């Protein structure tokens, strides 16, 4: 079994590193992080957060970090034929993935 995501580190990472994502009205709750982790890989969550951060009109089009993450991951899975094939794997050398690698 994989180590769980450190919820506090994830929230701190979003707040400190992902300015665009951190300005969405509804931020992630602990329960939502648990649900994301049950359905998606850590790499999918991490990569999608980075994609969200890079999407300039994010704050104009979206309200919830949780719902946006779920929808974007589902869309990417659909595009790539399912599974987590289109996502990178976070590694120890990835400073931004510290919250993923306890």
C-alpha positions in Angstrom: 0.0 0.0 0.0 1.3 3.5 -0.8 1.9 6.1 1.8 -1.0 8.5 2.2 -0.7 12.1 1.0 0.3 14.4 3.8 -2.8 16.7 3.9 -1.1 19.6 5.7 1.9 19.5 3.3 -0.5 19.5 0.3 -2.5 22.4 1.6 0.7 24.3 2.5 2.2 23.5 -1.0 -1.0 24.9 -2.7 -0.9 28.0 -0.6 2.8 28.7 -1.0 3.5 27.5 -4.6 0.3 27.5 -6.5 -1.0 31.1 -6.4 -3.6 30.7 -9.0 -5.0 27.5 -7.4 -4.9 28.9 -3.9 -7.2 31.8 -5.0 -10.1 29.5 -5.9 -13.0 30.1 -3.6 -13.3 26.5 -2.3 -10.1 24.9 -1.2 -9.5 21.2 -0.5 -10.8 19.7 2.7 -9.2 16.7 4.4 -12.2 14.5 3.4 -11.9 15.6 -0.2 -8.2 14.8 -0.2 -9.0 11.3 1.1 -11.6 10.9 -1.7 -9.1 12.1 -4.4 -6.5 9.6 -3.1 -9.0 6.7 -3.3 -9.8 7.4 -7.0 -6.6 8.8 -8.4 -2.8 8.4 -8.2 -0.6 10.9 -6.5 1.0 11.6 -9.9 -2.4 12.4 -11.4 -3.2 14.8 -8.5 0.1 16.5 -8.7 0.3 16.9 -12.4 -3.3 18.2 -12.6 -2.6 20.8 -9.9 0.3 22.0 -11.9 -1.9 22.2 -15.0 -4.5 24.1 -13.1 -1.9 26.6 -11.9 -0.8 27.2 -15.5 -4.4 27.8 -16.7 -4.6 31.6 -16.7 -8.4 31.9 -16.6 -8.7 29.4 -13.8 -10.2 31.8 -11.3 -12.7 33.1 -13.8 -14.0 29.7 -14.8 -13.7 27.6 -11.7 -14.7 27.8 -8.0 -13.6 24.5 -6.4 -10.2 22.9 -6.3 -11.7 19.5 -5.6 -14.3 19.5 -8.4 -11.8 21.0 -10.9 -9.2 18.4 -10.1 -11.7 15.5 -10.5 -13.1 16.9 -13.8 -9.6 17.6 -15.3 -8.3 14.1 -14.3 -11.4 12.4 -15.7 -11.0 14.4 -19.0 -7.3 13.5 -19.2 -8.0 9.8 -18.6 -10.7 9.8 -21.3 -8.3 11.4 -23.7 -5.5 8.9 -23.0 -7.8 5.9 -23.0 -8.2 5.5 -19.3 -5.9 4.7 -16.4 -3.1 7.0 -15.4 -1.0 6.5 -18.6 -0.8 10.2 -19.4 0.6 11.3 -16.1 4.2 11.5 -14.8 5.4 9.8 -11.7 6.6 12.1 -8.9 10.1 11.3 -7.7 12.2 12.2 -4.7 14.1 14.8 -6.8 10.8 16.7 -7.5 10.8 19.4 -4.8 7.2 20.2 -5.6 6.1 16.7 -4.8 7.2 16.6 -1.2 3.7 16.3 0.0 3.3 13.2 -2.0 6.4 11.4 -0.8 6.2 11.1 3.0 
